[in-house]
Amino acid sequence: MSVIEEERVRGGVFKDINPEDEDQQPTVIESLCMNCYENGSTRLLFTKIPFFKEIIISSFTCPHCNWTNTEIQSAGRIQEQGVLYTLQVKTKEDMNREVVKSDSASTRIPQLDFEIPAFTQKGSLSTIEGLLDRAVAGLEQDQPIRKVCVLSVTV
């Protein structure tokens, strides 16, 4: 599909983000909760961020178990060449800087020799601190099980 045809197809669904546009409301669909297997609702917003790309913002809420999940997914093609953004964190307030991170983006902290590789986290709208919290939670996930497996191998 050519770029022009793709724009025509997407033009009706993806609109520029505009807080004053009252017509730009999320689409709400009933969906299954992966926590309690009851029905909850997912809200989907198809939008374009100027000078960025088309994205899908989704938010799931379960009224039965109160489980929630939010996610940002790219709806456009991944560009052949990326963009590098650098932030020097000098104060605690810098950790509260908001970032839009796609699932194909990597995050590096050279001073700690720490990297969050591309495609290891979902896309998100978060803060610097939130990205690090998610990485720590991912590293801690299933650690007791891994310790048991290591112990059983060494015995």
Backbone hydrogen bonds in HBPLUS format (Angstrom, degrees):
<---DONOR---> <-ACCEPTOR-->    atom                        ^
c    i                          cat <-CA-CA->   ^        H-A-AA   ^      H-
h    n   atom  resd res      DA  || num        DHA   H-A  angle D-A-AA Bond
n    s   type  num  typ     dist DA aas  dist angle  dist       angle   num
A0006-GLU N   A0002-SER O   2.91 MM   4  6.12 158.2  1.96 151.2 158.0     1
A0007-GLU N   A0003-VAL O   2.94 MM   4  6.15 152.2  2.02 146.1 152.9     2
A0008-ARG N   A0004-ILE O   3.10 MM   4  6.42 153.0  2.17 146.7 153.6     3
A0009-VAL N   A0005-GLU O   3.02 MM   4  6.32 159.2  2.06 151.0 156.2     4
A0010-ARG N   A0006-GLU O   2.91 MM   4  6.10 166.2  1.93 153.1 156.9     5
A0011-GLY N   A0007-GLU O   2.63 MM   4  5.41 134.8  1.82 141.2 153.6     6
A0013-VAL N   A0010-ARG O   3.04 MM   3  5.41 135.3  2.25 110.8 122.9     7
A0014-PHE N   A0010-ARG O   2.94 MM   4  5.84 172.4  1.94 172.3 174.6     8
A0048-LYS N   A0015-LYS O   2.86 MM  33  5.65 140.8  2.01 136.2 133.4     9
A0017-ILE N   A0048-LYS O   2.93 MM  31  5.71 148.4  2.03 167.4 158.4    10
A0021-ASP N   A0018-ASN O   3.15 MM   3  5.49 164.8  2.17 114.8 119.6    11
A0024-GLN N   A0021-ASP O   3.34 MM   3  5.68 154.1  2.41 104.8 111.7    12
A0025-GLN N   A0023-ASP O   2.95 MM   2  5.74 123.0  2.28 111.6  95.2    13
A0027-THR N   A0044-LEU O   2.69 MM  17  5.03 158.6  1.74 155.1 152.8    14
A0044-LEU N   A0027-THR O   2.75 MM  17  5.03 159.4  1.79 147.0 154.3    15
A0029-ILE N   A0042-THR O   2.86 MM  13  5.32 161.9  1.89 154.1 160.0    16
A0042-THR N   A0029-ILE O   2.80 MM  13  5.32 169.1  1.81 163.5 166.6    17
A0031-SER N   A0040-GLY O   2.96 MM   9  5.40 164.3  1.98 129.8 134.8    18
A0040-GLY N   A0031-SER O   2.72 MM   9  5.40 177.6  1.72 172.5 172.9    19
A0033-CYS N   A0038-GLU O   2.80 MM   5  5.50 164.9  1.82 170.8 176.0    20
A0037-TYR N   A0033-CYS O   2.91 MM   4  4.79 135.3  2.11 127.6 138.0    21
A0041-SER N   A0061-THR O   2.98 MM  20  5.60 163.5  2.01 159.3 161.8    22
A0061-THR N   A0041-SER O   2.98 MM  20  5.60 153.5  2.05 152.5 160.9    23
A0043-ARG N   A0059-SER O   2.81 MM  16  5.17 162.4  1.84 147.3 152.5    24
A0059-SER N   A0043-ARG O   2.94 MM  16  5.17 143.8  2.07 142.5 152.3    25
A0045-LEU N   A0057-ILE O   2.86 MM  12  5.11 152.9  1.93 147.8 156.2    26
A0057-ILE N   A0045-LEU O   2.92 MM  12  5.11 169.2  1.93 149.2 151.1    27
A0047-THR N   A0055-ILE O   3.07 MM   8  5.61 170.2  2.08 160.8 164.0    28
A0055-ILE N   A0047-THR O   2.82 MM   8  5.61 169.6  1.83 167.5 170.0    29
A0049-ILE N   A0053-LYS O   3.16 MM   4  5.65 168.4  2.17 143.5 144.3    30
A0052-PHE N   A0049-ILE O   2.90 MM   3  5.26 146.3  2.01 143.8 140.8    31
A0075-ALA N   A0054-GLU O   2.92 MM  21  5.26 169.7  1.93 137.6 134.1    32
A0056-ILE N   A0073-GLN O   2.81 MM  17  5.15 157.2  1.86 152.3 158.9    33
A0073-GLN N   A0056-ILE O   2.89 MM  17  5.15 161.8  1.92 146.7 152.9    34
A0058-SER N   A0071-GLU O   2.87 MM  13  5.29 174.5  1.88 161.2 162.8    35
A0071-GLU N   A0058-SER O   2.95 MM  13  5.29 153.8  2.02 150.3 150.5    36
A0060-PHE N   A0069-ASN O   2.72 MM   9  5.07 168.3  1.73 158.4 162.7    37
A0069-ASN N   A0060-PHE O   3.09 MM   9  5.07 148.5  2.19 135.8 137.7    38
A0062-CYS N   A0067-TRP O   2.99 MM   5  5.37 140.7  2.15 154.9 164.5    39
A0066-ASN N   A0062-CYS O   2.93 MM   4  5.03 129.5  2.19 133.5 144.4    40
A0072-ILE N   A0123-GLY O   3.13 MM  51  4.80 162.9  2.16 118.5 116.9    41
A0094-ASP N   A0091-THR O   3.06 MM   3  5.37 138.3  2.24 103.2 114.3    42
A0095-MET N   A0092-LYS O   3.06 MM   3  5.55 147.5  2.17 110.3 119.0    43
A0096-ASN N   A0093-GLU O   2.96 MM   3  5.38 155.0  2.03 110.6 118.7    44
A0097-ARG N   A0094-ASP O   3.22 MM   3  5.44 164.2  2.25 111.1 112.4    45
A0129-GLU N   A0095-MET O   3.01 MM  34  5.15 160.7  2.05 149.8 143.5    46
A0128-ILE N   A0097-ARG O   3.13 MM  31  5.99 130.2  2.39 148.9 162.8    47
A0099-VAL N   A0126-SER O   2.71 MM  27  5.54 159.6  1.75 152.1 156.4    48
A0126-SER N   A0099-VAL O   3.01 MM  27  5.54 163.5  2.04 162.0 163.9    49
A0101-LYS N   A0124-SER O   2.90 MM  23  5.38 163.8  1.92 163.6 166.8    50
A0124-SER N   A0101-LYS O   2.78 MM  23  5.38 149.6  1.87 148.4 158.8    51
A0105-ALA N   A0102-SER O   3.18 MM   3  5.40 167.0  2.20 110.4 113.6    52
A0119-PHE N   A0103-ASP O   2.64 MM  16  5.01 150.3  1.72 167.6 172.1    53
A0107-THR N   A0116-ILE O   3.01 MM   9  5.02 156.6  2.06 136.4 143.8    54
A0116-ILE N   A0107-THR O   2.73 MM   9  5.02 163.9  1.75 153.9 159.7    55
A0109-ILE N   A0114-PHE O   2.83 MM   5  5.21 165.0  1.86 161.4 161.4    56
A0112-LEU N   A0109-ILE O   3.08 MM   3  5.66 145.7  2.20 116.0 125.0    57
A0114-PHE N   A0109-ILE O   3.22 MM   5  5.21 172.8  2.22 137.1 139.1    58
A0113-ASP N   A0110-PRO O   3.09 MM   3  4.75 151.3  2.17  96.4 105.4    59
A0131-LEU N   A0127-THR O   2.96 MM   4  6.32 152.4  2.04 152.5 158.6    60
A0132-LEU N   A0128-ILE O   3.15 MM   4  6.48 160.3  2.19 151.6 156.4    61
A0133-ASP N   A0129-GLU O   2.84 MM   4  6.09 156.8  1.90 151.1 158.3    62
A0134-ARG N   A0130-GLY O   2.97 MM   4  6.13 157.6  2.02 145.8 151.3    63
A0135-ALA N   A0131-LEU O   3.05 MM   4  6.31 152.3  2.13 142.5 150.1    64
A0136-VAL N   A0132-LEU O   2.93 MM   4  6.19 160.3  1.96 153.4 158.2    65
A0137-ALA N   A0133-ASP O   2.94 MM   4  6.16 162.3  1.97 149.5 154.5    66
A0138-GLY N   A0134-ARG O   2.96 MM   4  6.17 152.1  2.04 144.2 151.8    67
A0139-LEU N   A0135-ALA O   2.97 MM   4  6.27 149.8  2.06 146.0 154.1    68
A0140-GLU N   A0136-VAL O   2.90 MM   4  6.15 148.0  2.00 150.3 159.4    69
A0141-GLN N   A0137-ALA O   3.01 MM   4  6.03 129.3  2.27 139.6 151.7    70
A0143-GLN N   A0140-GLU O   3.16 MM   3  5.55 154.0  2.23 137.8 132.3    71
A0146-ARG N   A0142-ASP O   3.02 MM   4  6.28 158.1  2.07 151.8 158.4    72
A0147-LYS N   A0143-GLN O   2.88 MM   4  6.10 155.8  1.93 157.1 163.2    73
A0148-VAL N   A0144-PRO O   3.14 MM   4  6.35 156.2  2.20 143.1 148.6    74
A0149-CYS N   A0145-ILE O   2.99 MM   4  6.29 158.1  2.04 149.0 155.2    75
A0150-VAL N   A0146-ARG O   2.93 MM   4  6.16 157.9  1.98 149.7 155.4    76
A0151-LEU N   A0147-LYS O   2.89 MM   4  6.09 161.5  1.92 149.4 154.8    77
A0152-SER N   A0148-VAL O   2.90 MM   4  6.10 157.8  1.95 150.2 156.2    78
A0153-VAL N   A0149-CYS O   3.13 MM   4  6.28 140.1  2.29 139.1 149.0    79
A0153-VAL N   A0150-VAL O   3.20 MM   3  5.18 127.0  2.50  93.9 107.5    80
A0154-THR N   A0150-VAL O   3.07 MM   4  6.33 152.8  2.15 150.1 156.9    81
A0155-VAL N   A0151-LEU O   3.17 MM   4  6.22 131.7  2.41 145.7 156.1    82
